[in-house]
Structure formats: C-alpha cells, structure tokens
Amino acid sequence: MRRPVPGTNFIDCLAAFQDDPDTLAVMMIGEIGGSEEERAAEWIKANMTKPVVSYIAGVTAPAGRKMATPARSSRVEGDRAGQDGGLAAAGVYVCQNPTEAGQKMGEIVRAL
C-alpha cells in the first residue's frame, strides 16, 4: 500500500531562511487547496522579520478542481482568497502572477 511521505513544509523552510544571515528576503510560491499557506501566514506574522513575497498558483481553477497534487480549490479550506488574505494580514507582499512576484522581489532587494 502506498502512503504519502510528507516533505519539508513552508514553516520549516521559512524558519531556515529566517535563521540564515545571508537571506535578505523570501519568495513563497504555493497553490490553492489545503491549509499549509494559511499556517505559514500565522508563522510569518509571529516570527518572520525578513520580507516575504508570495504567489499562490491556481487563481483561474474552478472551485473543487483537482490540481496536479492532492490540493483542491474549495470554499471550505485553502481557497485563494483565504490564502491571499491570511498572507496579506501577516505582512506578506501578495502577488497575482509570477511576473509580479519577481518584480516585487527585485524592488525589495534593491531597497535593502
């Protein structure tokens, strides 16, 4: 029987970047579905002092659509609005597409 083996989550990565003196800012890319991004937002708000830029993929997926991974777009948990809202409330720069995320990160790093 196959069973999933969880890998590194956002909080593990964020903590490592927060502790790394050479990291100036962090880009977090997630996807709709699940609640990992929302948990990360809570951790960011409580612990992160470095700027974070995020992009959540799947904005055009219809509600309930299965993604390439077990994630889903649902109104119950992990929808794009909830993820983006939680991240924005944590002080994360939330971007609507990968290009915008890259541009925002460039602006942040140039200003440091």
VMD Tcl script that draws the C-alpha trace (Angstrom):
set ca {
  {0.00 0.00 0.00}
  {1.31 3.46 -0.93}
  {1.32 6.08 1.77}
  {2.35 9.70 1.43}
  {5.63 10.78 2.99}
  {5.43 14.46 3.84}
  {8.37 16.57 2.82}
  {9.56 19.88 4.13}
  {6.72 22.29 4.75}
  {6.59 26.06 4.42}
  {7.26 26.67 8.10}
  {10.41 24.51 8.04}
  {11.70 26.48 5.05}
  {10.69 29.86 6.43}
  {12.42 29.13 9.75}
  {15.61 28.14 7.94}
  {15.55 31.32 5.85}
  {14.76 33.44 8.90}
  {17.80 31.97 10.70}
  {20.13 32.35 7.69}
  {22.08 35.61 7.95}
  {22.70 35.65 4.18}
  {19.00 35.53 3.28}
  {17.64 39.04 2.71}
  {14.08 38.20 1.62}
  {11.98 35.14 0.83}
  {9.71 34.22 -2.07}
  {6.98 31.73 -1.17}
  {5.11 30.03 -4.01}
  {2.12 27.88 -3.14}
  {-1.01 26.51 -4.72}
  {-4.68 26.58 -3.97}
  {-6.07 23.89 -1.74}
  {-5.10 22.75 1.69}
  {-4.09 24.96 4.56}
  {-0.29 24.99 4.52}
  {-0.16 28.57 3.21}
  {-2.54 29.70 5.92}
  {-0.44 28.02 8.62}
  {2.65 29.63 7.11}
  {0.95 33.04 7.29}
  {0.39 32.60 11.02}
  {4.04 31.64 11.49}
  {5.23 34.57 9.38}
  {3.18 37.02 11.41}
  {4.59 35.70 14.68}
  {8.21 35.02 13.69}
  {9.42 36.42 10.38}
  {11.39 39.66 10.29}
  {12.53 39.38 6.67}
  {10.29 40.48 3.79}
  {8.21 37.73 2.17}
  {6.70 37.82 -1.32}
  {4.09 35.23 -2.25}
  {2.27 33.91 -5.26}
  {-0.48 31.30 -4.97}
  {-0.92 29.40 -8.23}
  {-4.35 28.29 -9.39}
  {-6.28 31.55 -9.42}
  {-8.20 30.50 -12.52}
  {-9.09 26.99 -11.34}
  {-12.80 26.46 -10.72}
  {-13.86 25.62 -7.16}
  {-13.45 21.90 -6.49}
  {-10.94 21.35 -9.31}
  {-8.19 18.87 -8.50}
  {-4.70 20.18 -9.08}
  {-1.60 18.16 -10.05}
  {-1.04 17.39 -6.36}
  {-3.70 16.45 -3.82}
  {-4.58 20.14 -3.41}
  {-8.07 21.33 -4.31}
  {-9.73 24.65 -4.77}
  {-12.51 24.67 -2.20}
  {-14.51 27.27 -0.35}
  {-14.04 25.33 2.89}
  {-10.28 25.36 3.28}
  {-7.37 26.64 1.26}
  {-9.15 28.81 -1.27}
  {-7.17 31.52 -3.00}
  {-8.97 34.37 -1.23}
  {-8.37 32.85 2.20}
  {-4.73 32.11 1.48}
  {-4.02 35.53 0.00}
  {-5.94 37.29 2.77}
  {-4.09 35.43 5.50}
  {-0.74 36.14 3.91}
  {-1.53 39.82 3.39}
  {-2.65 40.12 7.02}
  {0.74 38.67 8.02}
  {2.55 41.44 6.12}
  {3.43 39.34 3.07}
  {3.54 41.02 -0.33}
  {0.87 39.01 -2.18}
  {1.22 38.96 -5.97}
  {-1.26 37.85 -8.61}
  {1.17 36.21 -11.05}
  {4.78 35.02 -11.17}
  {5.99 38.08 -13.09}
  {4.58 40.44 -10.48}
  {6.17 38.34 -7.73}
  {9.59 38.55 -9.38}
  {9.28 42.28 -9.90}
  {8.23 42.83 -6.29}
  {11.16 40.77 -5.02}
  {13.51 42.84 -7.18}
  {12.13 46.05 -5.69}
  {12.52 44.74 -2.15}
  {16.08 43.54 -2.60}
  {17.17 46.76 -4.33}
  {15.78 48.75 -1.40}
  {17.67 46.75 1.25}
}
mol new
graphics top color blue
foreach p $ca { graphics top sphere $p radius 0.5 }
foreach p [lrange $ca 0 end-1] q [lrange $ca 1 end] { graphics top cylinder $p $q radius 0.2 }
display resetview
